[in-house]
Amino acid sequence: MSRPARGPKIPTPKGLKWNHVLSRLALIPICALVSFHLVRYLQYPTIELRSLNAAMAGIQSVLKQDYLEDERTSASNQSEAQVITIALVACGSKDRFDEVSVILKSLLLFSTSPFQLIVFTDSLRSEITEFLEPIRVQEPRQFVDFAYEIKEPNYPVSVENQEIKNTFQMCASLRLFMPDLLPHVDKILYLDTDIVLLDSLDHIWNQFQVMNASQMAAMAHENQVEILNVYSYANYPTLELGFNSGVMLMDLEKMRRSFWIDKNLAIYKHLSDHLIFGDQDIINIYAHYFPESIHVLPCTMNFRPDLCLRPDLSCPEVRSGDRVMLLHGNRRAFMEKWQFGGSLFKYLLQVVRWYLKNANIIPYSIRVIPTVYPQNVYQAVQRTFSQIDLRHPNVKHDVEHLFLQRLSAYSNLEGDICAGIVDSLKTSFKTNQTQL
């Protein structure tokens, strides 16, 4: 029986067969690595939380007496006159000074009470000194009296070699250690540097007077809308609405009495592999275990682009007519390129990194995608203050003119999620300038 004729044999290019086999074999370790990370990071951190719960229970029982002692001493402390003390942290390249100069200008323009400024920086000492010193000694004086101090961002010896120093962004976790870094200071207002003030800090500082004996920190909620709140998706315990720590009143004396640093280090030790936003996550986990220690600030004292996604619900105070006291441009909202490069592609790369720690973060990331694009309203505010010359004799009139002129162009701007707050910002600014 004859065999059917076969077509001509096509020669296999040299190496093609082996390359095909090797490429498939290479998938095995890749799949194994991905599977390992999924199992390691995406599972709820049950074991770590059990250990942390036990540690926190022990710490909490030890601190009962400390809270009672703090209650006895707090009444006299609250009545004492306090100097407004502001703490900033600015680490990184010298390009960071453009951002820092804006918050300093807005601080000088709107302050109505003397203040003490403490700046932790590793690279901007000369730039900040050259900026502030001529203003501090100028005559006639246009601004309130102020003093400033520039410190190296040196962590306490107890954490000098720990990875917590590099969590999230350079020096960001420094705020956790303020009680030890400023041992002779009782109270501070910590501010991120990506902030523009539109009102006197007296309003925020006076929140210390309404904090009760156990409250040692004050922050605004991350978001009032659950689906827009990153802490609704956390795989570790937090309070329902979470907190944004970019604006934070800190009673350092109470924190020292309550072992604030030790508790936060315990949280980091057990859950460091699951943290997405670094030290802010640590503070939110702390708030879960010690909710009585946190006072809630209104959203007008920490207004961020996320709140523009649902301003009627995310920040109802603005809809009620309350003034916006400061703008917080997180995710680099004041810059032409945001934290993730201003593109959806780079944002999704960051989401992948988050996913390896917490898969639940993906729905949140999708919902806040509009905040990763440049916001003209925020940039208009930043450009206004960046162009102000504080040495000009009519500087307060100049900033009013520039501010209102720039914002007028964005009142009805389509496609900018924060265009809806322009009228509120203009009202806030006019009111504040009248008072000044």
C-alpha positions as CSV (number, residue, x, y, z in Angstrom):
1,M,0.0,0.0,0.0
2,S,1.5,3.3,-1.1
3,R,1.8,6.1,1.3
4,P,0.3,9.5,0.4
5,A,2.7,12.0,-0.9
6,R,3.9,14.6,1.5
7,G,4.6,18.2,0.8
8,P,8.1,19.6,0.8
9,K,9.5,19.7,4.4
10,I,9.9,23.3,5.6
11,P,13.2,23.6,7.5
12,T,12.9,25.0,11.0
13,P,15.1,28.0,11.4
14,K,18.1,27.2,13.7
15,G,17.3,28.0,17.3
16,L,13.6,28.7,16.8
17,K,12.4,25.4,18.3
18,W,14.6,25.8,21.4
19,N,13.7,29.4,21.8
20,H,10.0,28.5,21.8
21,V,10.6,25.8,24.5
22,L,12.7,28.2,26.6
23,S,10.2,30.9,26.4
24,R,7.5,28.6,27.8
25,L,9.8,27.3,30.5
26,A,10.5,30.9,31.5
27,L,6.8,31.4,32.3
28,I,7.1,28.9,35.1
29,P,9.2,31.0,37.6
30,I,7.3,34.1,36.5
31,C,3.9,32.5,37.3
32,A,5.3,31.1,40.5
33,L,6.6,34.5,41.6
34,V,3.2,36.2,40.7
35,S,1.3,33.5,42.6
36,F,3.6,33.9,45.6
37,H,3.0,37.7,45.7
38,L,-0.8,37.2,45.3
39,V,-0.9,34.8,48.2
40,R,1.5,36.9,50.3
41,Y,0.0,40.3,49.8
42,L,-3.6,39.9,48.7
43,Q,-4.7,37.8,51.6
44,Y,-6.1,39.6,54.5
45,P,-3.2,40.0,56.9
46,T,-4.7,37.8,59.6
47,I,-1.6,36.6,61.4
48,E,-0.1,40.1,61.5
49,L,-3.3,41.6,62.8
50,R,-3.6,39.0,65.5
51,S,-0.2,39.9,66.8
52,L,-0.9,43.6,66.4
53,N,-4.2,43.3,68.3
54,A,-2.4,41.6,71.2
55,A,0.3,44.3,71.2
56,M,-2.2,47.1,71.1
57,A,-4.3,45.5,73.9
58,G,-1.2,45.4,76.1
59,I,-0.2,49.0,75.4
60,Q,-3.8,50.2,75.9
61,S,-4.0,48.7,79.4
62,V,-0.7,50.2,80.4
63,L,-1.9,53.7,79.2
64,K,-5.1,53.9,81.2
65,Q,-3.3,55.7,84.0
66,D,-1.6,58.0,81.6
67,Y,-4.9,59.1,80.1
68,L,-6.2,59.9,83.6
69,E,-3.1,61.9,84.5
70,D,-3.4,63.8,81.2
71,E,-7.1,64.7,81.9
72,R,-6.1,66.2,85.2
73,T,-3.4,68.4,83.6
74,S,-5.1,69.3,80.4
75,A,-7.5,71.9,81.8
76,S,-4.7,74.2,83.0
77,N,-2.7,73.6,79.8
78,Q,-5.5,74.6,77.5
79,S,-5.9,78.0,79.1
80,E,-2.3,79.0,78.6
81,A,-1.4,81.2,75.7
82,Q,0.1,79.3,72.8
83,V,2.4,80.5,70.0
84,I,1.3,79.1,66.6
85,T,4.0,76.6,65.7
86,I,4.0,75.2,62.1
87,A,6.1,72.3,61.0
88,L,7.0,71.5,57.4
89,V,9.1,68.7,55.9
90,A,10.8,69.3,52.6
91,C,13.2,66.6,51.4
92,G,14.6,66.0,48.0
93,S,16.0,68.1,45.2
94,K,16.3,71.8,45.1
95,D,13.5,72.0,42.6
96,R,11.3,71.4,45.6
97,F,11.8,75.0,46.6
98,D,9.3,76.2,44.0
99,E,6.6,74.3,46.0
100,V,7.9,75.4,49.4
101,S,8.0,79.1,48.4
102,V,4.3,79.1,47.6
103,I,3.2,77.8,51.0
104,L,5.6,80.3,52.6
105,K,4.1,83.2,50.6
106,S,0.6,82.2,51.5
107,L,1.5,81.8,55.1
108,L,3.0,85.3,55.3
109,L,0.1,86.9,53.4
110,F,-2.7,85.5,55.5
111,S,-1.2,85.1,59.0
112,T,-2.8,87.5,61.5
113,S,-0.9,86.1,64.6
114,P,2.8,85.7,65.3
115,F,4.1,82.3,64.5
116,Q,7.1,80.0,64.8
117,L,8.0,78.0,61.7
118,I,10.1,74.9,61.8
119,V,11.3,73.4,58.5
120,F,12.9,70.0,58.3
121,T,15.0,69.8,55.1
122,D,18.0,68.1,53.7
123,S,18.7,70.4,50.7
124,L,16.9,73.7,51.0
125,R,18.5,75.4,54.0
126,S,20.1,78.2,52.1
127,E,17.1,78.8,49.8
128,I,14.7,79.1,52.6
129,T,17.0,81.3,54.7
130,E,17.5,83.7,51.7
131,F,13.8,83.8,51.2
132,L,12.7,84.4,54.8
133,E,15.5,86.5,56.4
134,P,15.0,89.7,54.4
135,I,11.2,89.6,55.1
136,R,11.8,88.9,58.8
137,V,13.9,92.0,59.2
138,Q,12.3,94.4,56.7
139,E,10.9,97.8,57.8
140,P,8.2,99.0,57.6
141,R,6.7,95.6,58.4
142,Q,3.9,94.4,56.2
143,F,3.6,91.0,57.8
144,V,3.2,89.7,61.4
145,D,6.2,88.9,63.5
146,F,7.6,85.4,62.9
147,A,10.6,83.3,63.7
148,Y,11.9,80.3,61.9
149,E,14.2,77.4,62.5
150,I,15.7,75.0,59.9
151,K,16.5,71.5,61.0
152,E,18.1,68.4,59.4
153,P,15.6,65.6,58.9
154,N,17.4,63.3,61.4
155,Y,15.3,60.5,62.7
156,P,15.4,59.4,66.3
157,V,18.2,56.9,67.1
158,S,15.6,54.2,67.8
159,V,14.6,54.1,64.1
160,E,17.8,55.3,62.5
161,N,18.3,52.0,60.6
162,Q,14.7,51.0,60.0
163,E,12.9,51.0,56.6
164,I,10.2,53.2,57.9
165,K,12.4,56.2,57.0
166,N,11.8,55.5,53.3
167,T,8.2,54.5,53.3
168,F,6.0,56.2,50.6
169,Q,8.1,59.3,50.0
170,M,11.4,60.7,51.3
171,C,11.1,61.9,54.9
172,A,7.3,61.6,54.7
173,S,7.2,59.5,57.9
174,L,9.1,62.2,59.8
175,R,5.8,63.5,61.1
176,L,5.3,60.3,63.1
177,F,8.4,61.2,65.3
178,M,7.6,64.9,66.0
179,P,7.2,64.3,69.7
180,D,10.8,63.2,70.0
181,L,12.2,65.5,67.3
182,L,10.7,68.6,69.1
183,P,11.0,67.7,72.8
184,H,10.5,71.2,74.0
185,V,7.4,72.0,71.9
186,D,4.0,71.3,73.2
187,K,1.8,71.7,70.1
188,I,2.3,72.0,66.4
189,L,0.4,72.3,63.1
190,Y,1.9,69.9,60.6
191,L,1.4,70.9,57.0
192,D,2.4,69.1,53.8
193,T,4.3,71.5,51.5
194,D,1.8,71.1,48.6
195,I,-0.6,73.5,50.3
196,V,-1.8,77.1,49.6
197,L,-3.3,78.9,52.5
198,L,-6.3,81.2,51.8
199,D,-7.1,82.1,55.4
200,S,-5.5,82.8,58.7
201,L,-4.2,79.7,60.5
202,D,-5.9,81.0,63.7
203,H,-9.0,79.2,62.7
204,I,-7.3,75.8,62.5
205,W,-5.1,76.5,65.6
206,N,-8.1,77.3,67.7
207,Q,-9.3,73.8,67.2
208,F,-6.9,72.9,70.0
209,Q,-9.4,74.7,72.3
210,V,-12.3,72.3,71.5
211,M,-10.2,69.1,71.7
212,N,-11.0,67.1,74.8
213,A,-8.5,65.6,77.2
214,S,-7.9,62.4,75.3
215,Q,-7.7,63.9,71.8
216,M,-4.1,64.5,70.7
217,A,-4.4,64.8,66.9
218,A,-6.9,66.6,64.6
219,M,-7.4,65.8,60.9
220,A,-10.0,66.0,58.2
221,H,-11.7,62.9,56.8
222,E,-10.2,61.5,53.7
223,N,-13.7,61.6,52.0
224,Q,-17.3,61.6,53.2
225,V,-18.3,59.4,50.2
226,E,-17.5,55.8,50.8
227,I,-16.7,54.8,47.2
228,L,-14.3,57.7,46.9
229,N,-12.5,57.0,50.2
230,V,-9.4,54.9,49.9
231,Y,-9.8,53.6,53.4
232,S,-13.1,51.9,52.4
233,Y,-10.9,49.5,50.4
234,A,-8.2,48.9,53.0
235,N,-7.4,45.3,54.0
236,Y,-6.4,46.5,57.4
237,P,-8.5,48.1,60.2
238,T,-9.3,51.8,59.9
239,L,-12.2,54.0,60.9
240,E,-15.0,54.2,58.4
241,L,-14.1,57.5,56.7
242,G,-10.4,57.5,57.3
243,F,-8.2,60.6,57.6
244,N,-5.9,62.7,55.4
245,S,-2.8,63.6,57.4
246,G,-1.5,66.4,55.2
247,V,-3.0,68.9,57.6
248,M,-2.6,67.7,61.2
249,L,-2.8,69.4,64.6
250,M,-0.5,67.5,66.9
251,D,-0.5,67.8,70.7
252,L,3.1,66.6,71.2
253,E,2.9,66.6,75.0
254,K,-0.1,64.3,75.0
255,M,1.6,62.1,72.4
256,R,4.6,61.7,74.5
257,R,2.5,60.7,77.5
258,S,0.6,58.2,75.4
259,F,3.6,56.5,73.7
260,W,2.5,57.7,70.3
261,I,5.8,56.7,68.6
262,D,5.9,53.2,70.2
263,K,2.4,52.4,69.1
264,N,3.0,53.6,65.5
265,L,6.2,51.6,65.3
266,A,4.3,48.5,66.4
267,I,1.8,49.1,63.6
268,Y,4.6,49.4,61.1
269,K,6.3,46.3,62.4
270,H,3.3,44.1,61.8
271,L,1.7,45.6,58.7
272,S,4.5,47.3,56.7
273,D,4.0,45.0,53.8
274,H,0.4,46.0,53.4
275,L,0.7,49.8,53.6
276,I,0.0,51.8,50.4
277,F,0.2,55.4,51.6
278,G,2.9,54.9,54.1
279,D,2.8,56.8,57.3
280,Q,-0.8,58.1,56.6
281,D,-1.9,54.5,56.7
282,I,-0.1,54.0,60.0
283,I,-2.0,57.0,61.4
284,N,-5.3,55.6,60.2
285,I,-4.7,52.2,61.8
286,Y,-3.7,54.1,65.0
287,A,-7.1,55.9,64.8
288,H,-8.9,52.6,64.6
289,Y,-7.3,51.4,67.8
290,F,-7.5,54.7,69.6
291,P,-10.5,56.6,68.1
292,E,-10.9,58.7,71.2
293,S,-7.5,60.3,70.5
294,I,-8.6,61.9,67.2
295,H,-10.5,65.2,66.7
296,V,-12.2,65.7,63.3
297,L,-11.4,68.9,61.3
298,P,-13.9,70.2,58.7
299,C,-13.0,69.5,55.1
300,T,-12.6,73.3,54.4
301,M,-9.4,73.0,56.4
302,N,-7.9,70.4,54.1
303,F,-9.6,70.8,50.7
304,R,-8.2,68.3,48.1
305,P,-9.1,67.5,44.4
306,D,-10.7,64.2,45.5
307,L,-13.4,66.3,47.2
308,C,-14.3,67.8,43.9
309,L,-15.6,64.5,42.5
310,R,-18.7,64.8,44.7
311,P,-18.5,68.3,46.3
312,D,-22.1,68.1,47.5
313,L,-21.4,65.0,49.6
314,S,-17.6,65.0,49.9
315,C,-17.4,68.5,51.4
316,P,-20.9,69.6,52.3
317,E,-19.5,72.6,54.3
318,V,-18.6,74.3,51.0
319,R,-22.1,73.9,49.7
320,S,-23.3,75.4,53.0
321,G,-21.3,78.5,52.3
322,D,-18.3,77.9,54.6
323,R,-15.0,79.3,53.3
324,V,-12.2,77.2,51.9
325,M,-9.3,77.9,54.3
326,L,-6.6,76.1,52.3
327,L,-6.1,74.1,49.2
328,H,-4.1,70.8,49.4
329,G,-2.8,69.8,46.0
330,N,-2.1,66.2,46.7
331,R,-1.0,64.0,43.7
332,R,0.9,67.1,42.6
333,A,-2.3,69.0,41.6
334,F,-0.5,72.3,41.5
335,M,1.9,71.0,38.9
336,E,1.5,70.4,35.2
337,K,2.4,66.8,35.7
338,W,0.8,65.1,38.6
339,Q,2.2,62.4,40.9
340,F,1.8,59.7,38.2
341,G,2.9,61.7,35.3
342,G,-0.5,63.1,34.3
343,S,-1.2,60.0,32.2
344,L,-3.5,57.1,32.6
345,F,-0.8,54.6,31.6
346,K,1.6,55.7,34.4
347,Y,-1.3,55.8,36.9
348,L,-2.2,52.2,36.1
349,L,1.4,51.2,36.7
350,Q,1.1,52.6,40.2
351,V,-2.2,50.7,40.6
352,V,-0.4,47.5,39.8
353,R,2.1,48.2,42.6
354,W,-0.8,48.9,44.9
355,Y,-2.6,45.7,43.7
356,L,0.3,43.6,44.9
357,K,-0.4,44.8,48.4
358,N,-4.2,45.1,48.3
359,A,-6.3,44.0,45.3
360,N,-9.3,45.9,46.8
361,I,-7.6,49.2,45.8
362,I,-8.5,48.8,42.1
363,P,-12.1,49.9,42.3
364,Y,-11.0,53.0,44.2
365,S,-8.3,53.8,41.6
366,I,-10.8,53.6,38.8
367,R,-13.2,56.0,40.5
368,V,-10.6,58.6,41.2
369,I,-8.9,58.5,37.8
370,P,-10.2,62.1,37.0
371,T,-8.0,63.4,39.8
372,V,-4.8,62.2,38.1
373,Y,-5.1,64.7,35.2
374,P,-3.9,68.3,35.6
375,Q,-6.4,70.6,37.3
376,N,-6.4,74.1,35.9
377,V,-8.1,75.6,38.9
378,Y,-5.4,74.4,41.3
379,Q,-2.7,75.4,38.9
380,A,-4.1,78.9,38.5
381,V,-4.0,79.3,42.3
382,Q,-0.4,78.0,42.5
383,R,0.8,80.3,39.6
384,T,-0.8,83.3,41.2
385,F,1.2,82.9,44.4
386,S,4.4,81.9,42.6
387,Q,4.4,85.2,40.8
388,I,3.8,87.4,43.9
389,D,6.8,89.5,45.1
390,L,6.5,89.9,48.8
391,R,8.8,92.9,48.8
392,H,6.4,95.0,46.8
393,P,4.7,97.6,49.0
394,N,1.2,96.8,47.6
395,V,1.7,93.0,47.6
396,K,-1.7,92.2,49.2
397,H,-3.5,94.3,46.6
398,D,-1.5,92.6,43.9
399,V,-2.3,89.1,45.0
400,E,-6.0,89.9,45.2
401,H,-6.0,91.3,41.6
402,L,-4.0,88.3,40.2
403,F,-6.0,85.7,42.1
404,L,-9.4,87.0,41.1
405,Q,-8.3,87.6,37.5
406,R,-7.0,84.1,37.1
407,L,-9.9,82.3,38.7
408,S,-12.4,84.2,36.6
409,A,-11.2,82.3,33.6
410,Y,-12.1,79.0,35.2
411,S,-15.6,79.7,36.6
412,N,-17.4,77.6,33.9
413,L,-14.5,75.5,32.7
414,E,-15.7,72.1,31.4
415,G,-13.6,69.0,32.1
416,D,-12.0,70.3,35.3
417,I,-13.4,68.5,38.3
418,C,-12.7,71.4,40.6
419,A,-14.3,74.1,38.5
420,G,-17.3,74.0,40.7
421,I,-15.5,75.4,43.7
422,V,-14.2,78.6,41.9
423,D,-17.0,80.8,43.2
424,S,-16.4,79.5,46.7
425,L,-12.7,80.2,46.4
426,K,-13.3,83.8,45.1
427,T,-15.7,84.5,48.0
428,S,-13.2,83.1,50.5
429,F,-10.4,85.2,49.1
430,K,-12.4,88.4,49.0
431,T,-13.6,87.9,52.6
432,N,-10.1,87.1,53.8
433,Q,-8.5,90.1,52.0
434,T,-11.1,92.4,53.6
435,Q,-10.3,91.2,57.0
436,L,-6.6,91.6,56.4
